Amino acid sequence: MTTIHTVAVIGSGIMGAGIAEVAASHGHPVLIYDINADAISRAIDGIRTRLQSRVTRGKLSVSVCDQTLQRLIPVTDIRSLAAADLVIEAASERMEIKKALFAELATICPEKTLLTSNTSSISITAIAADVRHPERVAGLHFFNPAPVMKLVEVVSGLATSEEVVAQLCELAVNWGKQPVRCQSTPGFIVNRVARAYYAEAWRALEEQVAAPEAIDAALREGAGFPMGPLELTDMIGQDVNFAVTCSVFNAFWQERRFLPSLVQQELVLAGRLGKKSGQGVYSWHSDKPTAGWLEAVSETDSAVHVAKRSDGVTELDDVLLIETQGETAQALATRLGHPVVVVDRLEGEVAVIAAAASNPTSATRKAVYHLQQQGKRVLQVADYPGLLIWRTVAMIVNEALDALQKGVASEQDIDTAMRLGVNYPRGPLAWGEQLGWQRLLILLENLQRHYGEERYRPCSLLRQRALLESSYES
C-alpha cells in the first residue's frame, strides 16, 4: 500500500485550488501543476485570502495559516510530479485531454503513485485504458467549494483495485470528508440522480405550467430543497449545467429521462449563463419576482359540507380535492363527474393546486379557502399531470432506485451522496420509503400513460418494492 505524503494537483482553477487547500491544510506538501505560472500564483493568492479570512475570524491561528501556505509548491514542469504519491487531476472536462494526460503521467510517475481524476462524469475506465497499471487509477470527485463540501465520490473503473479504493476512502476521512463508493457510470451518483431535479423544472417551464419563480418556490418551500432547480442552474452556470446534462444524455445512449432542454439551450446560445453573466433564467441585476401566492379567500367561499374520505379525497360540497397521483384535474373531473382540484404537497406550509378547466370558479375558491384555513400558502399552476413537487421527487427516487439496482453504489452511499453533495432534504431512497413505493409507482405509471414516453418508465426495482409493500399491507 502506498504511503501518501506528497500530493500533486493538476490544474489551478477553482476546483484545483480548493483541493490543494484541503490537502495542504492536512499536512501534505502539495505540488500545484499548471502550464501557466500566473494561474498558479492566482490560485495560491486565493488560498492565502481564504486562510487569512479564517485567521481574522479566529478560526485559524497565524502559525497554522503560514505552515499551510508553505506546503504549496508551484510547478510548471510535469516531470516534477514524479515526486508525488497521489496525483489529483482537476483539468479540462474533455476526454481526449484526460486520456493523454494520464498516459503521460504513467510514464513519469512511479508505479506506486495513485492517479486520480476529479472529473464529475467522464468514465474512469476510459481514462485508465492507456495507463500502465490501470489498477491505480480512480475517480476522486470533490464538490465545490472543495474546502467546505463534505462529500467525495470515490469512483472505481473496471481495473481499479479494491486496495486503492479503500486507501482513497481512508484518506478522504482523514481530510474531514465523507467518502462514498461508486462505479464508473455516467454522472456517477450525484450528477446522475440530480438530473431529474433540473429536467422536470425545465419541462414545466417549456409547457408553461408556471413562471420560473413559482416552480422554484414550490420545490424550495414545498419539498425542502435549499434552492429551486432553475435558480440553482443560474448559480451553477447554464453552460456548465447544460454541458453535464448533454454528457450524461449521450453517455446513456440518448435515454429520454436525461433529455436536455431546448429552453436551456437557448439561454446558453444567447450567452445568458446565469449569475456569472448577470442574466439567465432570472436577471441578477434586480430582485427576483415573487412566486405569486394566492391572496386570502373570503369565508363566503367556504364549503358547507366538508368530509375527508377513506381514500384520502376531501369533499367540499360537490368539489373533490384530490392529492395528485399523476393525472390531470380535467381527466379526473371527466371520469368522476365532479369539479376537481388536484393538490400537490409534501410538508410545510405550501400547497400547489391545479383546477379542471370545466370547474366553475367557485369550485377552485372553495379548495383554496379550505387549504388556507389549514395554514397553507397556495400556488395555482396550469393543469399538469403530477404537478411540481410529487412529480419531481418521484423522478429523483426512480433514478436513485435504478442506480441502486444496477450496482452503481449502495443504498446508504446513494442517500449520503445526495444529502451531502447537493443538500437534498432527505436521501432519495429513504424519501421513497417514507412516501410509499406504491404511490410513487402509480404516479409514474400515470405520467407514462399521459405522455406515452419512456422518460417516465418506472424502474423494475420500484415495481418490486411496491409489490413487497402491498404484500405487507394485505
Buried (B, 14 or more C-beta within 10 A) or exposed (E): EBEBEBBBBBBBBBBBBBBBBBBBBBEBBBBBBBEEEEBBBBBBEBBBEBBBEBBEEEEBEEEEBEEBBEBBBBBEEBEBBBBBBBBBBBBEBEBEEBBEBBBBBBEBBEEEBBBBBBBBBBBBBBBBBEBEBBBBBBBBBBBEBBBEBBBBBBBBBBBBBEEBBBBBBEBBEEBEBBBBBBBBBBBBBBBBBBBBBBBBBBBBBEEEBBBBBBBBBBBBBBBBBEBBBBBBBBEBBBBBBBBBBBBBBEBBEEBBBBBBBEBBBEBBEEEBBBBBBEBBBBEBEEEBEEBEBBEEBEEEBBBEEBEEEEEEBBBBBEBBBBBBBBBBBBBBBEEEEBBBBBBBBBEEEBBBBBBBEEBEEEBBBBBBBBBBEEEBBBBBBBBBBBBBBBBBBBBBBBBBBBBBEEEBBBBEBBBBBBBBBBBBBBBBBBBBBEBBBBBBBBBBBBBBBBEEEEBBBBBEBBBBBBEEBEEEEE
